[in-house]
Amino acid sequence: MGRIDPDLLISDGAAFQAYLARDRKLLKESDAILASTVDAIKNTGGLDFVLVPGDLTKDGEKTGHQKFTDHIKTLEDAGIPVYVVPGNHDVDNPHAYAYDGDAAIDVDGVSPTEFAQIYNDYGYGEAVARDPASLSYVAEPVPGLWLLALDSCRYTENDAAGKAVTGGRFSDETLTWITDRLAEAETAGKRVVAMMHHGLLEHFTGQSLANPGSEYVIENWETVSKTLAEAGLPVVFTGHFHSQDVAVKTWEVNGETVALSDVQTGSLVTYPDPYRIVDINADGALDIDSRYITEIDYDTGFMTFPEYAENYLLEGLNGLVYASLTMPIDQGGYGLPADQANALTPMIVAAFAAHYAGNESPDAETLAAIEGMLASSDPTTKSLGQSLYVLWMDDSPDVDVILHPDTGEASSGESPIHQYRLVWTDDPATTVTVGFGQMDGDNAYVKYATNADLTNA
């Protein structure tokens, strides 16, 4: 989630604000967001375990890791095991800082060995197998289910790069280790799910070539995903790109269809601040329900937390998009003049915000503008139009999903109904059940019936 240890923000000033200008996460609010998330999970009931696919800290600060475990320990104490893997920010990060006014002050980070030690109670200590070449491991959170917790990060390259490498990769040794574990699972009759930080599949067409986007899907993704699917991996839970998205890919192998699903969950420190509840049904189907943090113990002024978080995201995206559009090409930008950048920025911001939420529903005006960009003779305008098109044209279900990993079939599903049963004890007794649910922020529904399971609602 990218939480900052509050003690490392000694005083807000130019140094911390410069960081936020480059990476618009709700960092000052992150400790309160994590506390609310832990409370929400504890109060859900019936959970077998929790997965956290990386970016546990802002930039790998040792105290940040230690205090993150203070939060998740309350879940373990409540009987809900937690499993973690590192994200690109978490290990050997040269930008592990405290902030005091104008100064960014070096603080201790963690090595791979220290990471595994700190999270000994959150996967590493109960692993049934460990990869000697990475921080990957296998655990069995419930009998008969193997969790492949996969380390896709490139922290061994951080020193040479002078920064935390954003992209992901499996070494040949780790990829072989993963396929060997999948073969063992099949022999032992274990069902398998995986988690990792980076996307194993593209979450929009051309993501592996996009700017931004290429660093958010694992290197050589087409070969790696097919290799793992053929070896028996049906589904992986990922993060990194801060979007609610479900990607599915199928292959024909020896006359049979092999499918792999990548369930990506947005960041708790980026609007709409989501997490997911997943039920694995008896037939192997996944019932995926998106939920959101709506209240935190933090002063958000006169706005609700969702309003505050959305406003923060849009303001940040406007600045980042405009800067990218006007940045010279030789510095990684698009080199556009200010007037053209001003015209394009709102369209691009809207597309990314919709993708983050998993709610890609463009209106007619947006579609017409994209069509005009695609017809442009200017290569840069046409390229940006293509990027907007693939972001908006994701018509697969991403928020509340019924997913069949064996076939790759996915359909929209209503989030589970929260039910209240009322009983009048007059003679004869009368019972009514009232349930409510929510597909997204604008689509709540209420059902009522005279039976407990609402089948005659």
C-alpha positions as CSV (number, residue, x, y, z in Angstrom):
1,M,0.0,0.0,0.0
2,G,3.0,2.3,0.3
3,R,2.5,3.3,4.0
4,I,4.9,5.8,5.6
5,D,5.9,5.5,9.2
6,P,4.5,8.7,10.7
7,D,7.6,9.2,12.8
8,L,9.7,9.6,9.6
9,L,7.7,12.7,8.7
10,I,9.4,14.9,11.3
11,S,8.1,18.0,9.7
12,D,6.4,18.6,6.3
13,G,8.3,20.8,4.0
14,A,9.9,21.2,0.6
15,A,11.6,17.8,0.6
16,F,8.4,15.8,1.3
17,Q,6.3,17.9,-1.0
18,A,8.8,17.3,-3.8
19,Y,8.4,13.6,-3.3
20,L,4.6,13.9,-3.4
21,A,4.8,15.9,-6.6
22,R,6.4,12.8,-8.3
23,D,4.3,10.1,-6.6
24,R,0.8,11.2,-5.6
25,K,-0.1,8.6,-2.9
26,L,-2.1,9.4,0.2
27,L,1.1,9.1,2.3
28,K,0.3,11.4,5.2
29,E,-3.1,9.6,5.5
30,S,-1.6,6.1,5.0
31,D,-1.3,5.1,8.6
32,A,-5.0,6.0,9.3
33,I,-6.0,4.2,6.1
34,L,-4.2,1.0,7.1
35,A,-5.8,1.1,10.6
36,S,-9.3,1.4,9.0
37,T,-8.5,-1.4,6.6
38,V,-7.4,-3.7,9.4
39,D,-10.6,-2.9,11.4
40,A,-12.7,-3.6,8.3
41,I,-11.1,-6.9,7.7
42,K,-11.4,-8.0,11.3
43,N,-15.1,-7.1,11.2
44,T,-15.8,-9.0,8.0
45,G,-16.0,-12.4,9.6
46,G,-15.3,-15.8,8.0
47,L,-12.0,-14.9,6.5
48,D,-9.4,-17.7,6.2
49,F,-6.3,-15.5,5.3
50,V,-5.2,-12.2,3.9
51,L,-2.8,-11.5,1.0
52,V,-0.7,-8.4,0.7
53,P,1.2,-8.4,-2.7
54,G,3.9,-5.9,-1.9
55,D,4.7,-2.2,-1.4
56,L,4.3,-2.5,2.3
57,T,6.2,0.7,2.9
58,K,6.9,4.0,1.2
59,D,10.5,3.2,0.3
60,G,11.7,0.2,2.3
61,E,12.3,2.1,5.6
62,K,13.1,-0.5,8.4
63,T,10.9,1.2,10.9
64,G,8.1,1.3,8.3
65,H,8.3,-2.5,7.9
66,Q,8.4,-3.0,11.7
67,K,5.4,-0.8,12.3
68,F,3.5,-2.4,9.4
69,T,3.7,-5.7,11.3
70,D,2.3,-4.0,14.3
71,H,-0.9,-3.4,12.3
72,I,-1.2,-6.8,10.7
73,K,-0.4,-8.6,14.0
74,T,-3.8,-7.6,15.1
75,L,-5.2,-9.7,12.3
76,E,-3.1,-12.6,13.3
77,D,-4.2,-12.2,16.9
78,A,-7.8,-12.3,15.6
79,G,-7.1,-15.7,14.0
80,I,-6.6,-14.3,10.4
81,P,-3.2,-15.3,9.0
82,V,-1.5,-12.7,6.8
83,Y,0.9,-13.5,3.9
84,V,3.2,-10.9,2.3
85,V,5.6,-10.6,-0.6
86,P,7.9,-7.6,-1.4
87,G,7.0,-4.8,-3.8
88,N,9.5,-2.7,-5.7
89,H,9.6,-0.1,-2.9
90,D,10.3,-2.5,-0.1
91,V,13.9,-4.0,-0.2
92,D,17.4,-2.4,-0.5
93,N,15.8,0.9,-1.5
94,P,18.3,3.8,-1.7
95,H,15.4,6.3,-1.1
96,A,14.7,5.2,2.4
97,Y,14.3,8.6,4.0
98,A,12.9,10.6,6.9
99,Y,11.8,14.2,6.1
100,D,12.4,17.3,8.1
101,G,11.5,20.5,6.3
102,D,13.9,21.0,3.3
103,A,15.9,17.8,4.2
104,A,15.5,14.2,3.1
105,I,17.5,12.2,5.7
106,D,18.9,8.7,5.0
107,V,17.4,6.0,7.3
108,D,17.9,2.3,7.6
109,G,16.3,0.1,4.9
110,V,16.1,-3.7,4.9
111,S,18.0,-6.4,3.0
112,P,16.3,-9.5,1.6
113,T,17.4,-11.4,4.7
114,E,16.0,-8.8,7.0
115,F,12.7,-8.6,5.1
116,A,12.2,-12.4,5.6
117,Q,13.1,-12.0,9.3
118,I,10.7,-9.1,9.9
119,Y,7.9,-11.0,8.1
120,N,8.7,-14.4,9.6
121,D,5.2,-14.6,11.1
122,Y,3.6,-13.5,7.8
123,G,4.5,-16.3,5.5
124,Y,8.2,-16.9,5.6
125,G,8.3,-18.8,9.0
126,E,5.6,-21.2,7.9
127,A,6.7,-21.7,4.3
128,V,6.7,-25.3,3.1
129,A,9.2,-24.3,0.5
130,R,11.6,-21.3,-0.1
131,D,13.3,-20.2,-3.3
132,P,17.0,-19.8,-2.6
133,A,17.3,-17.3,-5.4
134,S,14.6,-14.9,-4.3
135,L,12.0,-14.1,-1.6
136,S,9.5,-16.4,-3.1
137,Y,7.9,-19.1,-1.0
138,V,5.1,-21.6,-0.8
139,A,2.6,-21.7,2.1
140,E,-0.5,-23.8,2.8
141,P,-2.9,-21.3,4.4
142,V,-5.8,-23.8,4.4
143,P,-5.5,-27.6,4.0
144,G,-5.4,-28.5,0.3
145,L,-4.6,-25.0,-1.0
146,W,-1.0,-23.9,-1.9
147,L,-0.2,-20.2,-2.0
148,L,2.7,-19.4,-4.3
149,A,4.0,-16.1,-2.9
150,L,6.2,-14.9,-5.8
151,D,9.0,-12.3,-5.6
152,S,9.1,-10.5,-8.9
153,C,11.2,-7.5,-7.8
154,R,14.7,-6.4,-9.0
155,Y,16.2,-5.0,-5.8
156,T,19.6,-6.5,-6.6
157,E,19.8,-3.9,-9.3
158,N,18.9,-0.9,-7.1
159,D,22.4,0.2,-6.2
160,A,23.6,0.3,-9.8
161,A,20.4,2.2,-10.8
162,G,20.6,4.6,-7.9
163,K,16.9,4.1,-7.3
164,A,14.3,1.3,-6.7
165,V,13.9,-0.4,-10.0
166,T,10.2,-0.3,-10.9
167,G,10.0,-3.1,-13.4
168,G,9.7,-6.8,-12.5
169,R,11.4,-10.0,-13.7
170,F,11.8,-13.7,-12.7
171,S,15.3,-15.0,-13.0
172,D,15.8,-18.3,-14.8
173,E,16.4,-20.0,-11.4
174,T,13.2,-18.6,-9.9
175,L,11.1,-19.5,-12.9
176,T,12.4,-23.0,-12.7
177,W,11.7,-23.1,-9.0
178,I,8.1,-22.0,-9.6
179,T,7.4,-24.6,-12.3
180,D,8.9,-27.3,-10.0
181,R,6.5,-26.3,-7.2
182,L,3.5,-26.3,-9.5
183,A,4.5,-29.8,-10.6
184,E,4.7,-30.8,-6.9
185,A,1.3,-29.3,-6.2
186,E,-0.3,-31.4,-9.1
187,T,1.3,-34.6,-7.8
188,A,0.1,-33.8,-4.2
189,G,-3.4,-32.9,-5.4
190,K,-3.1,-29.4,-4.1
191,R,-5.2,-26.5,-5.5
192,V,-3.0,-23.5,-6.3
193,V,-3.2,-19.7,-6.3
194,A,-0.4,-17.2,-6.5
195,M,0.3,-13.6,-5.6
196,M,3.1,-11.3,-6.8
197,H,3.6,-7.5,-7.0
198,H,3.9,-7.0,-10.8
199,G,1.2,-7.9,-13.3
200,L,1.7,-11.3,-14.9
201,L,-0.6,-10.3,-17.8
202,E,-1.2,-7.0,-19.6
203,H,-4.1,-5.2,-18.1
204,F,-4.7,-3.1,-21.2
205,T,-3.6,-3.8,-24.8
206,G,0.0,-2.8,-25.3
207,Q,0.7,-2.1,-21.6
208,S,4.1,-3.7,-21.8
209,L,5.1,-1.1,-24.4
210,A,3.2,1.9,-22.9
211,N,4.5,5.0,-21.2
212,P,3.5,4.7,-18.4
213,G,2.7,1.0,-18.2
214,S,5.6,-1.0,-19.3
215,E,7.2,-1.3,-15.9
216,Y,4.0,-2.6,-14.3
217,V,3.8,-6.0,-16.2
218,I,6.6,-8.5,-15.7
219,E,9.4,-8.6,-18.2
220,N,8.8,-11.1,-21.1
221,W,5.2,-11.5,-19.8
222,E,3.9,-13.4,-22.8
223,T,6.4,-16.3,-22.4
224,V,6.4,-16.3,-18.6
225,S,2.6,-16.3,-18.3
226,K,2.2,-19.1,-20.8
227,T,4.9,-21.1,-19.1
228,L,3.2,-20.8,-15.7
229,A,-0.3,-21.5,-17.1
230,E,0.9,-24.6,-18.8
231,A,2.6,-25.7,-15.6
232,G,-0.8,-25.5,-13.8
233,L,-1.1,-21.9,-12.4
234,P,-4.8,-20.8,-12.9
235,V,-4.9,-17.5,-11.1
236,V,-2.6,-14.8,-9.6
237,F,-3.4,-11.8,-7.4
238,T,-1.3,-8.7,-8.2
239,G,-1.0,-5.0,-7.4
240,H,1.6,-2.4,-8.5
241,F,-0.4,-0.4,-11.1
242,H,-3.0,0.8,-8.5
243,S,-6.0,-0.3,-10.6
244,Q,-9.0,-2.5,-10.2
245,D,-8.7,-4.9,-13.1
246,V,-9.1,-8.5,-14.0
247,A,-7.2,-9.8,-17.0
248,V,-7.6,-13.3,-18.6
249,K,-5.6,-15.0,-21.2
250,T,-6.1,-18.4,-22.8
251,W,-3.9,-20.7,-25.0
252,E,-4.6,-23.8,-26.9
253,V,-2.1,-26.5,-25.8
254,N,-2.2,-30.0,-27.1
255,G,-5.9,-29.6,-28.1
256,E,-6.9,-28.2,-24.7
257,T,-7.6,-24.7,-23.5
258,V,-5.3,-23.5,-20.8
259,A,-6.3,-20.3,-18.9
260,L,-4.6,-17.8,-16.6
261,S,-6.3,-15.0,-14.7
262,D,-4.6,-12.0,-13.2
263,V,-6.7,-10.3,-10.5
264,Q,-5.2,-6.8,-9.9
265,T,-6.3,-4.8,-6.9
266,G,-5.8,-1.0,-6.6
267,S,-3.8,0.6,-3.8
268,L,-5.2,1.6,-0.5
269,V,-3.4,4.9,-0.8
270,T,-4.9,5.7,-4.2
271,Y,-8.6,6.5,-4.8
272,P,-11.0,4.6,-4.7
273,D,-8.9,3.0,-1.8
274,P,-10.0,-0.6,-2.5
275,Y,-9.5,-4.1,-1.1
276,R,-11.1,-7.3,-2.2
277,I,-12.9,-10.2,-0.5
278,V,-12.6,-13.5,-2.5
279,D,-14.6,-16.7,-1.9
280,I,-13.3,-19.8,-3.5
281,N,-16.4,-21.9,-4.3
282,A,-16.5,-25.7,-4.3
283,D,-16.3,-25.8,-8.1
284,G,-13.2,-23.7,-8.1
285,A,-15.0,-20.5,-9.2
286,L,-13.9,-17.2,-7.5
287,D,-16.5,-14.8,-6.2
288,I,-14.6,-11.5,-6.1
289,D,-16.1,-8.6,-4.2
290,S,-14.5,-5.2,-4.2
291,R,-14.8,-3.1,-1.0
292,Y,-13.6,0.4,-0.2
293,I,-12.3,2.4,2.7
294,T,-14.8,5.1,3.4
295,E,-13.8,6.5,6.8
296,I,-10.4,7.2,8.4
297,D,-9.3,8.8,11.6
298,Y,-7.8,11.8,9.9
299,D,-8.9,15.4,9.3
300,T,-10.3,15.6,5.7
301,G,-11.9,19.0,6.3
302,F,-15.5,19.3,5.1
303,M,-15.2,16.4,2.7
304,T,-15.9,12.7,3.2
305,F,-12.9,10.5,2.9
306,P,-13.9,9.2,-0.6
307,E,-14.4,12.8,-1.8
308,Y,-11.1,13.9,-0.3
309,A,-9.2,10.9,-1.8
310,E,-10.8,11.4,-5.3
311,N,-9.9,15.1,-5.2
312,Y,-6.4,14.3,-4.2
313,L,-6.0,11.8,-7.0
314,L,-7.4,14.1,-9.7
315,E,-5.2,17.0,-8.6
316,G,-2.2,14.8,-8.6
317,L,-2.9,13.2,-12.0
318,N,-3.4,16.6,-13.6
319,G,0.0,17.7,-12.5
320,L,1.7,14.5,-13.5
321,V,0.0,14.2,-16.8
322,Y,0.7,17.8,-17.8
323,A,4.3,17.4,-16.8
324,S,4.7,14.3,-18.9
325,L,3.1,15.8,-21.9
326,T,5.3,18.9,-21.9
327,M,8.5,17.2,-20.9
328,P,11.1,17.0,-23.7
329,I,11.1,13.8,-25.6
330,D,14.8,13.2,-24.8
331,Q,13.8,13.2,-21.1
332,G,11.0,10.6,-21.6
333,G,8.1,13.0,-22.2
334,Y,6.0,13.9,-25.2
335,G,7.4,17.4,-25.9
336,L,4.0,19.0,-26.5
337,P,3.4,22.7,-26.4
338,A,1.5,24.1,-23.3
339,D,-1.8,24.7,-25.2
340,Q,-2.0,21.2,-26.6
341,A,-1.0,19.7,-23.2
342,N,-3.7,21.7,-21.5
343,A,-6.4,20.4,-23.9
344,L,-5.3,16.8,-23.6
345,T,-4.7,16.6,-19.8
346,P,-8.3,16.3,-18.7
347,M,-9.0,13.5,-21.1
348,I,-6.0,11.5,-20.0
349,V,-6.7,12.1,-16.3
350,A,-10.3,10.9,-16.7
351,A,-9.1,7.7,-18.5
352,F,-6.6,6.8,-15.8
353,A,-9.0,7.6,-13.0
354,A,-11.6,5.3,-14.6
355,H,-9.0,2.5,-15.1
356,Y,-7.9,2.8,-11.4
357,A,-11.5,2.3,-10.4
358,G,-12.3,-0.5,-12.9
359,N,-15.1,1.6,-14.3
360,E,-14.3,2.3,-17.9
361,S,-17.5,3.7,-19.3
362,P,-16.7,6.5,-21.8
363,D,-19.4,8.9,-22.8
364,A,-20.1,9.9,-26.5
365,E,-18.1,13.1,-26.3
366,T,-15.0,11.2,-25.0
367,L,-15.4,8.5,-27.8
368,A,-15.7,11.2,-30.5
369,A,-12.6,13.0,-29.2
370,I,-10.6,9.7,-29.2
371,E,-11.8,9.0,-32.8
372,G,-10.5,12.4,-33.8
373,M,-7.1,11.7,-32.3
374,L,-6.9,8.3,-34.0
375,A,-7.5,10.0,-37.3
376,S,-4.8,12.7,-36.8
377,S,-1.8,12.8,-39.1
378,D,0.3,13.8,-36.1
379,P,2.1,10.7,-34.8
380,T,2.1,11.9,-31.1
381,T,-1.6,12.8,-31.1
382,K,-2.4,9.4,-32.8
383,S,-0.3,7.5,-30.2
384,L,-2.0,9.3,-27.3
385,G,-5.3,8.5,-28.9
386,Q,-4.4,4.8,-29.1
387,S,-3.4,4.9,-25.4
388,L,-6.8,6.5,-24.5
389,Y,-8.6,4.0,-26.6
390,V,-7.2,0.9,-25.0
391,L,-7.7,2.3,-21.5
392,W,-11.4,3.1,-22.1
393,M,-12.2,0.0,-24.2
394,D,-11.8,-2.5,-21.3
395,D,-15.3,-3.9,-21.2
396,S,-14.4,-6.9,-19.0
397,P,-15.8,-7.1,-15.4
398,D,-13.2,-5.7,-13.0
399,V,-14.9,-4.7,-9.8
400,D,-17.3,-7.5,-8.6
401,V,-16.5,-10.6,-10.6
402,I,-17.4,-14.3,-10.8
403,L,-14.3,-15.9,-12.2
404,H,-13.8,-19.4,-13.4
405,P,-10.0,-19.8,-13.5
406,D,-10.1,-23.2,-15.3
407,T,-11.8,-21.7,-18.4
408,G,-11.0,-18.0,-18.0
409,E,-14.7,-17.1,-18.0
410,A,-15.5,-14.0,-16.1
411,S,-18.9,-12.3,-15.4
412,S,-20.1,-9.4,-13.3
413,G,-21.4,-10.4,-10.0
414,E,-23.3,-8.5,-7.4
415,S,-21.4,-7.9,-4.2
416,P,-22.6,-10.1,-1.4
417,I,-25.8,-8.9,0.3
418,H,-25.5,-7.8,3.9
419,Q,-28.6,-9.2,5.5
420,Y,-30.6,-8.2,8.6
421,R,-33.4,-10.5,9.8
422,L,-36.3,-8.9,11.7
423,V,-38.8,-11.1,13.6
424,W,-42.1,-10.0,15.1
425,T,-43.1,-12.3,17.9
426,D,-46.8,-11.7,17.7
427,D,-48.9,-14.8,17.2
428,P,-48.3,-16.0,14.5
429,A,-44.6,-15.0,14.2
430,T,-43.7,-13.0,11.1
431,T,-40.2,-12.8,9.7
432,V,-38.7,-10.4,7.1
433,T,-35.1,-10.3,5.8
434,V,-33.8,-7.0,4.5
435,G,-30.5,-7.0,2.6
436,F,-28.4,-4.4,0.9
437,G,-25.4,-4.4,-1.4
438,Q,-23.4,-2.1,-3.6
439,M,-22.0,-2.6,-7.1
440,D,-20.1,0.6,-7.0
441,G,-20.4,4.1,-5.6
442,D,-23.5,5.0,-7.6
443,N,-25.3,1.6,-7.7
444,A,-26.6,0.5,-4.3
445,Y,-29.5,-1.8,-4.1
446,V,-31.9,-3.1,-1.4
447,K,-33.8,-6.4,-1.3
448,Y,-36.4,-7.7,1.1
449,A,-38.2,-11.0,1.4
450,T,-40.1,-13.2,3.9
451,N,-37.4,-15.9,3.8
452,A,-33.9,-15.8,5.2
453,D,-31.9,-16.3,2.0
454,L,-33.8,-13.7,0.0
455,T,-34.6,-16.2,-2.8
456,N,-38.1,-14.8,-3.1
457,A,-37.0,-11.2,-3.0
